[in-house]
């Protein structure tokens, strides 16, 4: 089984995000977040993608998980904050890209 490194990149921010800016990255080498290569971590954003990270790191299809329209090594999720007019925050769109990391 292959294990993949996940590169999660902030693609868009609608509203205001107190944590991320466009281009920020979170690096995951399951089961750990590579802190030295990660720009920021937000518990709201992490919560919205947490259940997807282990399956994606083990090769489950982005399309099968509903994160992409086509079979590719990239998919999309967004944080839970709805932004204005409901909160003072904003919704962040993340791209998750998979890179081969380890073969077992």
Chimera marker file (.cmm) of the C-alpha trace (Angstrom):
<marker_set name="trace">
<marker id="1" x="0.000" y="0.000" z="0.000" r="1" g="1" b="0" radius="0.5"/>
<marker id="2" x="1.234" y="3.509" z="-0.790" r="1" g="1" b="0" radius="0.5"/>
<marker id="3" x="1.199" y="6.244" z="1.789" r="1" g="1" b="0" radius="0.5"/>
<marker id="4" x="0.894" y="9.794" z="0.550" r="1" g="1" b="0" radius="0.5"/>
<marker id="5" x="2.049" y="13.150" z="1.841" r="1" g="1" b="0" radius="0.5"/>
<marker id="6" x="-0.763" y="15.709" z="1.736" r="1" g="1" b="0" radius="0.5"/>
<marker id="7" x="-0.075" y="19.319" z="0.838" r="1" g="1" b="0" radius="0.5"/>
<marker id="8" x="-3.046" y="21.437" z="1.881" r="1" g="1" b="0" radius="0.5"/>
<marker id="9" x="-2.984" y="24.941" z="0.401" r="1" g="1" b="0" radius="0.5"/>
<marker id="10" x="-5.255" y="27.922" z="1.060" r="1" g="1" b="0" radius="0.5"/>
<marker id="11" x="-6.730" y="28.803" z="-2.368" r="1" g="1" b="0" radius="0.5"/>
<marker id="12" x="-9.421" y="31.382" z="-1.503" r="1" g="1" b="0" radius="0.5"/>
<marker id="13" x="-10.755" y="33.283" z="1.484" r="1" g="1" b="0" radius="0.5"/>
<marker id="14" x="-14.287" y="34.696" z="1.436" r="1" g="1" b="0" radius="0.5"/>
<marker id="15" x="-14.666" y="37.190" z="4.272" r="1" g="1" b="0" radius="0.5"/>
<marker id="16" x="-11.892" y="37.575" z="6.847" r="1" g="1" b="0" radius="0.5"/>
<marker id="17" x="-9.831" y="34.727" z="8.250" r="1" g="1" b="0" radius="0.5"/>
<marker id="18" x="-7.858" y="35.486" z="11.422" r="1" g="1" b="0" radius="0.5"/>
<marker id="19" x="-5.533" y="32.516" z="10.848" r="1" g="1" b="0" radius="0.5"/>
<marker id="20" x="-4.752" y="31.978" z="7.160" r="1" g="1" b="0" radius="0.5"/>
<marker id="21" x="-3.744" y="33.980" z="4.124" r="1" g="1" b="0" radius="0.5"/>
<marker id="22" x="-3.940" y="32.754" z="0.520" r="1" g="1" b="0" radius="0.5"/>
<marker id="23" x="-1.001" y="30.473" z="-0.229" r="1" g="1" b="0" radius="0.5"/>
<marker id="24" x="-0.521" y="29.196" z="3.332" r="1" g="1" b="0" radius="0.5"/>
<marker id="25" x="0.152" y="25.470" z="3.586" r="1" g="1" b="0" radius="0.5"/>
<marker id="26" x="-0.451" y="22.610" z="6.003" r="1" g="1" b="0" radius="0.5"/>
<marker id="27" x="1.731" y="19.539" z="5.410" r="1" g="1" b="0" radius="0.5"/>
<marker id="28" x="0.503" y="16.133" z="6.585" r="1" g="1" b="0" radius="0.5"/>
<marker id="29" x="2.579" y="12.971" z="6.689" r="1" g="1" b="0" radius="0.5"/>
<marker id="30" x="-0.049" y="10.803" z="8.317" r="1" g="1" b="0" radius="0.5"/>
<marker id="31" x="-0.490" y="10.560" z="11.206" r="1" g="1" b="0" radius="0.5"/>
<marker id="32" x="1.417" y="13.786" z="11.877" r="1" g="1" b="0" radius="0.5"/>
<marker id="33" x="1.247" y="17.392" z="10.798" r="1" g="1" b="0" radius="0.5"/>
<marker id="34" x="4.731" y="18.523" z="9.765" r="1" g="1" b="0" radius="0.5"/>
<marker id="35" x="4.854" y="21.643" z="11.905" r="1" g="1" b="0" radius="0.5"/>
<marker id="36" x="8.162" y="22.963" z="10.506" r="1" g="1" b="0" radius="0.5"/>
<marker id="37" x="6.667" y="23.055" z="6.986" r="1" g="1" b="0" radius="0.5"/>
<marker id="38" x="3.207" y="24.276" z="8.041" r="1" g="1" b="0" radius="0.5"/>
<marker id="39" x="2.326" y="27.983" z="7.988" r="1" g="1" b="0" radius="0.5"/>
<marker id="40" x="-0.680" y="27.899" z="10.321" r="1" g="1" b="0" radius="0.5"/>
<marker id="41" x="-3.254" y="25.548" z="11.829" r="1" g="1" b="0" radius="0.5"/>
<marker id="42" x="-6.849" y="26.433" z="12.672" r="1" g="1" b="0" radius="0.5"/>
<marker id="43" x="-8.990" y="24.053" z="14.726" r="1" g="1" b="0" radius="0.5"/>
<marker id="44" x="-12.112" y="24.944" z="12.725" r="1" g="1" b="0" radius="0.5"/>
<marker id="45" x="-10.425" y="24.189" z="9.403" r="1" g="1" b="0" radius="0.5"/>
<marker id="46" x="-8.786" y="21.044" z="10.734" r="1" g="1" b="0" radius="0.5"/>
<marker id="47" x="-12.141" y="19.794" z="12.005" r="1" g="1" b="0" radius="0.5"/>
<marker id="48" x="-13.701" y="20.191" z="8.554" r="1" g="1" b="0" radius="0.5"/>
<marker id="49" x="-11.077" y="17.981" z="6.879" r="1" g="1" b="0" radius="0.5"/>
<marker id="50" x="-9.991" y="15.629" z="9.670" r="1" g="1" b="0" radius="0.5"/>
<marker id="51" x="-12.095" y="12.622" z="8.626" r="1" g="1" b="0" radius="0.5"/>
<marker id="52" x="-10.727" y="12.827" z="5.068" r="1" g="1" b="0" radius="0.5"/>
<marker id="53" x="-6.993" y="13.034" z="5.803" r="1" g="1" b="0" radius="0.5"/>
<marker id="54" x="-6.244" y="9.406" z="6.723" r="1" g="1" b="0" radius="0.5"/>
<marker id="55" x="-8.216" y="7.923" z="3.788" r="1" g="1" b="0" radius="0.5"/>
<marker id="56" x="-6.552" y="10.381" z="1.382" r="1" g="1" b="0" radius="0.5"/>
<marker id="57" x="-3.109" y="9.583" z="2.790" r="1" g="1" b="0" radius="0.5"/>
<marker id="58" x="-3.825" y="5.900" z="2.106" r="1" g="1" b="0" radius="0.5"/>
<marker id="59" x="-4.875" y="6.443" z="-1.488" r="1" g="1" b="0" radius="0.5"/>
<marker id="60" x="-8.668" y="6.637" z="-1.364" r="1" g="1" b="0" radius="0.5"/>
<marker id="61" x="-9.980" y="8.541" z="-4.376" r="1" g="1" b="0" radius="0.5"/>
<marker id="62" x="-10.759" y="12.246" z="-3.993" r="1" g="1" b="0" radius="0.5"/>
<marker id="63" x="-13.715" y="11.704" z="-6.328" r="1" g="1" b="0" radius="0.5"/>
<marker id="64" x="-15.010" y="8.780" z="-4.279" r="1" g="1" b="0" radius="0.5"/>
<marker id="65" x="-14.902" y="10.957" z="-1.150" r="1" g="1" b="0" radius="0.5"/>
<marker id="66" x="-16.827" y="13.728" z="-2.948" r="1" g="1" b="0" radius="0.5"/>
<marker id="67" x="-13.883" y="16.156" z="-2.960" r="1" g="1" b="0" radius="0.5"/>
<marker id="68" x="-13.358" y="16.293" z="-6.737" r="1" g="1" b="0" radius="0.5"/>
<marker id="69" x="-15.279" y="15.885" z="-9.996" r="1" g="1" b="0" radius="0.5"/>
<marker id="70" x="-12.553" y="13.844" z="-11.719" r="1" g="1" b="0" radius="0.5"/>
<marker id="71" x="-10.038" y="11.160" z="-10.756" r="1" g="1" b="0" radius="0.5"/>
<marker id="72" x="-6.908" y="13.182" z="-10.003" r="1" g="1" b="0" radius="0.5"/>
<marker id="73" x="-4.501" y="13.629" z="-7.110" r="1" g="1" b="0" radius="0.5"/>
<marker id="74" x="-6.207" y="16.814" z="-5.930" r="1" g="1" b="0" radius="0.5"/>
<marker id="75" x="-9.442" y="17.734" z="-4.158" r="1" g="1" b="0" radius="0.5"/>
<marker id="76" x="-11.081" y="20.577" z="-2.264" r="1" g="1" b="0" radius="0.5"/>
<marker id="77" x="-12.599" y="21.230" z="1.180" r="1" g="1" b="0" radius="0.5"/>
<marker id="78" x="-13.617" y="24.362" z="3.053" r="1" g="1" b="0" radius="0.5"/>
<marker id="79" x="-13.695" y="25.392" z="6.681" r="1" g="1" b="0" radius="0.5"/>
<marker id="80" x="-16.806" y="25.503" z="8.811" r="1" g="1" b="0" radius="0.5"/>
<marker id="81" x="-16.985" y="29.276" z="9.368" r="1" g="1" b="0" radius="0.5"/>
<marker id="82" x="-19.834" y="30.638" z="7.205" r="1" g="1" b="0" radius="0.5"/>
<marker id="83" x="-18.568" y="34.239" z="7.402" r="1" g="1" b="0" radius="0.5"/>
<marker id="84" x="-20.739" y="37.361" z="7.010" r="1" g="1" b="0" radius="0.5"/>
<marker id="85" x="-23.511" y="38.003" z="7.772" r="1" g="1" b="0" radius="0.5"/>
<marker id="86" x="-23.457" y="35.091" z="10.245" r="1" g="1" b="0" radius="0.5"/>
<marker id="87" x="-19.978" y="35.494" z="11.776" r="1" g="1" b="0" radius="0.5"/>
<marker id="88" x="-17.128" y="37.989" z="11.681" r="1" g="1" b="0" radius="0.5"/>
<marker id="89" x="-14.838" y="35.380" z="10.121" r="1" g="1" b="0" radius="0.5"/>
<marker id="90" x="-14.799" y="33.884" z="6.672" r="1" g="1" b="0" radius="0.5"/>
<marker id="91" x="-14.806" y="30.680" z="4.684" r="1" g="1" b="0" radius="0.5"/>
<marker id="92" x="-11.461" y="29.328" z="3.552" r="1" g="1" b="0" radius="0.5"/>
<marker id="93" x="-11.221" y="27.040" z="0.516" r="1" g="1" b="0" radius="0.5"/>
<marker id="94" x="-8.393" y="24.508" z="0.692" r="1" g="1" b="0" radius="0.5"/>
<marker id="95" x="-6.821" y="22.466" z="-2.080" r="1" g="1" b="0" radius="0.5"/>
<marker id="96" x="-5.485" y="19.095" z="-0.947" r="1" g="1" b="0" radius="0.5"/>
<marker id="97" x="-2.778" y="17.698" z="-3.192" r="1" g="1" b="0" radius="0.5"/>
<marker id="98" x="-1.404" y="14.203" z="-2.762" r="1" g="1" b="0" radius="0.5"/>
<marker id="99" x="2.276" y="13.308" z="-3.263" r="1" g="1" b="0" radius="0.5"/>
<marker id="100" x="3.732" y="9.810" z="-3.055" r="1" g="1" b="0" radius="0.5"/>
<marker id="101" x="5.559" y="9.576" z="0.260" r="1" g="1" b="0" radius="0.5"/>
<marker id="102" x="6.157" y="5.985" z="1.281" r="1" g="1" b="0" radius="0.5"/>
<marker id="103" x="5.644" y="2.525" z="-0.162" r="1" g="1" b="0" radius="0.5"/>
<marker id="104" x="4.844" y="-0.252" z="2.278" r="1" g="1" b="0" radius="0.5"/>
<link id1="1" id2="2" r="1" g="1" b="0" radius="0.2"/>
<link id1="2" id2="3" r="1" g="1" b="0" radius="0.2"/>
<link id1="3" id2="4" r="1" g="1" b="0" radius="0.2"/>
<link id1="4" id2="5" r="1" g="1" b="0" radius="0.2"/>
<link id1="5" id2="6" r="1" g="1" b="0" radius="0.2"/>
<link id1="6" id2="7" r="1" g="1" b="0" radius="0.2"/>
<link id1="7" id2="8" r="1" g="1" b="0" radius="0.2"/>
<link id1="8" id2="9" r="1" g="1" b="0" radius="0.2"/>
<link id1="9" id2="10" r="1" g="1" b="0" radius="0.2"/>
<link id1="10" id2="11" r="1" g="1" b="0" radius="0.2"/>
<link id1="11" id2="12" r="1" g="1" b="0" radius="0.2"/>
<link id1="12" id2="13" r="1" g="1" b="0" radius="0.2"/>
<link id1="13" id2="14" r="1" g="1" b="0" radius="0.2"/>
<link id1="14" id2="15" r="1" g="1" b="0" radius="0.2"/>
<link id1="15" id2="16" r="1" g="1" b="0" radius="0.2"/>
<link id1="16" id2="17" r="1" g="1" b="0" radius="0.2"/>
<link id1="17" id2="18" r="1" g="1" b="0" radius="0.2"/>
<link id1="18" id2="19" r="1" g="1" b="0" radius="0.2"/>
<link id1="19" id2="20" r="1" g="1" b="0" radius="0.2"/>
<link id1="20" id2="21" r="1" g="1" b="0" radius="0.2"/>
<link id1="21" id2="22" r="1" g="1" b="0" radius="0.2"/>
<link id1="22" id2="23" r="1" g="1" b="0" radius="0.2"/>
<link id1="23" id2="24" r="1" g="1" b="0" radius="0.2"/>
<link id1="24" id2="25" r="1" g="1" b="0" radius="0.2"/>
<link id1="25" id2="26" r="1" g="1" b="0" radius="0.2"/>
<link id1="26" id2="27" r="1" g="1" b="0" radius="0.2"/>
<link id1="27" id2="28" r="1" g="1" b="0" radius="0.2"/>
<link id1="28" id2="29" r="1" g="1" b="0" radius="0.2"/>
<link id1="29" id2="30" r="1" g="1" b="0" radius="0.2"/>
<link id1="30" id2="31" r="1" g="1" b="0" radius="0.2"/>
<link id1="31" id2="32" r="1" g="1" b="0" radius="0.2"/>
<link id1="32" id2="33" r="1" g="1" b="0" radius="0.2"/>
<link id1="33" id2="34" r="1" g="1" b="0" radius="0.2"/>
<link id1="34" id2="35" r="1" g="1" b="0" radius="0.2"/>
<link id1="35" id2="36" r="1" g="1" b="0" radius="0.2"/>
<link id1="36" id2="37" r="1" g="1" b="0" radius="0.2"/>
<link id1="37" id2="38" r="1" g="1" b="0" radius="0.2"/>
<link id1="38" id2="39" r="1" g="1" b="0" radius="0.2"/>
<link id1="39" id2="40" r="1" g="1" b="0" radius="0.2"/>
<link id1="40" id2="41" r="1" g="1" b="0" radius="0.2"/>
<link id1="41" id2="42" r="1" g="1" b="0" radius="0.2"/>
<link id1="42" id2="43" r="1" g="1" b="0" radius="0.2"/>
<link id1="43" id2="44" r="1" g="1" b="0" radius="0.2"/>
<link id1="44" id2="45" r="1" g="1" b="0" radius="0.2"/>
<link id1="45" id2="46" r="1" g="1" b="0" radius="0.2"/>
<link id1="46" id2="47" r="1" g="1" b="0" radius="0.2"/>
<link id1="47" id2="48" r="1" g="1" b="0" radius="0.2"/>
<link id1="48" id2="49" r="1" g="1" b="0" radius="0.2"/>
<link id1="49" id2="50" r="1" g="1" b="0" radius="0.2"/>
<link id1="50" id2="51" r="1" g="1" b="0" radius="0.2"/>
<link id1="51" id2="52" r="1" g="1" b="0" radius="0.2"/>
<link id1="52" id2="53" r="1" g="1" b="0" radius="0.2"/>
<link id1="53" id2="54" r="1" g="1" b="0" radius="0.2"/>
<link id1="54" id2="55" r="1" g="1" b="0" radius="0.2"/>
<link id1="55" id2="56" r="1" g="1" b="0" radius="0.2"/>
<link id1="56" id2="57" r="1" g="1" b="0" radius="0.2"/>
<link id1="57" id2="58" r="1" g="1" b="0" radius="0.2"/>
<link id1="58" id2="59" r="1" g="1" b="0" radius="0.2"/>
<link id1="59" id2="60" r="1" g="1" b="0" radius="0.2"/>
<link id1="60" id2="61" r="1" g="1" b="0" radius="0.2"/>
<link id1="61" id2="62" r="1" g="1" b="0" radius="0.2"/>
<link id1="62" id2="63" r="1" g="1" b="0" radius="0.2"/>
<link id1="63" id2="64" r="1" g="1" b="0" radius="0.2"/>
<link id1="64" id2="65" r="1" g="1" b="0" radius="0.2"/>
<link id1="65" id2="66" r="1" g="1" b="0" radius="0.2"/>
<link id1="66" id2="67" r="1" g="1" b="0" radius="0.2"/>
<link id1="67" id2="68" r="1" g="1" b="0" radius="0.2"/>
<link id1="68" id2="69" r="1" g="1" b="0" radius="0.2"/>
<link id1="69" id2="70" r="1" g="1" b="0" radius="0.2"/>
<link id1="70" id2="71" r="1" g="1" b="0" radius="0.2"/>
<link id1="71" id2="72" r="1" g="1" b="0" radius="0.2"/>
<link id1="72" id2="73" r="1" g="1" b="0" radius="0.2"/>
<link id1="73" id2="74" r="1" g="1" b="0" radius="0.2"/>
<link id1="74" id2="75" r="1" g="1" b="0" radius="0.2"/>
<link id1="75" id2="76" r="1" g="1" b="0" radius="0.2"/>
<link id1="76" id2="77" r="1" g="1" b="0" radius="0.2"/>
<link id1="77" id2="78" r="1" g="1" b="0" radius="0.2"/>
<link id1="78" id2="79" r="1" g="1" b="0" radius="0.2"/>
<link id1="79" id2="80" r="1" g="1" b="0" radius="0.2"/>
<link id1="80" id2="81" r="1" g="1" b="0" radius="0.2"/>
<link id1="81" id2="82" r="1" g="1" b="0" radius="0.2"/>
<link id1="82" id2="83" r="1" g="1" b="0" radius="0.2"/>
<link id1="83" id2="84" r="1" g="1" b="0" radius="0.2"/>
<link id1="84" id2="85" r="1" g="1" b="0" radius="0.2"/>
<link id1="85" id2="86" r="1" g="1" b="0" radius="0.2"/>
<link id1="86" id2="87" r="1" g="1" b="0" radius="0.2"/>
<link id1="87" id2="88" r="1" g="1" b="0" radius="0.2"/>
<link id1="88" id2="89" r="1" g="1" b="0" radius="0.2"/>
<link id1="89" id2="90" r="1" g="1" b="0" radius="0.2"/>
<link id1="90" id2="91" r="1" g="1" b="0" radius="0.2"/>
<link id1="91" id2="92" r="1" g="1" b="0" radius="0.2"/>
<link id1="92" id2="93" r="1" g="1" b="0" radius="0.2"/>
<link id1="93" id2="94" r="1" g="1" b="0" radius="0.2"/>
<link id1="94" id2="95" r="1" g="1" b="0" radius="0.2"/>
<link id1="95" id2="96" r="1" g="1" b="0" radius="0.2"/>
<link id1="96" id2="97" r="1" g="1" b="0" radius="0.2"/>
<link id1="97" id2="98" r="1" g="1" b="0" radius="0.2"/>
<link id1="98" id2="99" r="1" g="1" b="0" radius="0.2"/>
<link id1="99" id2="100" r="1" g="1" b="0" radius="0.2"/>
<link id1="100" id2="101" r="1" g="1" b="0" radius="0.2"/>
<link id1="101" id2="102" r="1" g="1" b="0" radius="0.2"/>
<link id1="102" id2="103" r="1" g="1" b="0" radius="0.2"/>
<link id1="103" id2="104" r="1" g="1" b="0" radius="0.2"/>
</marker_set>
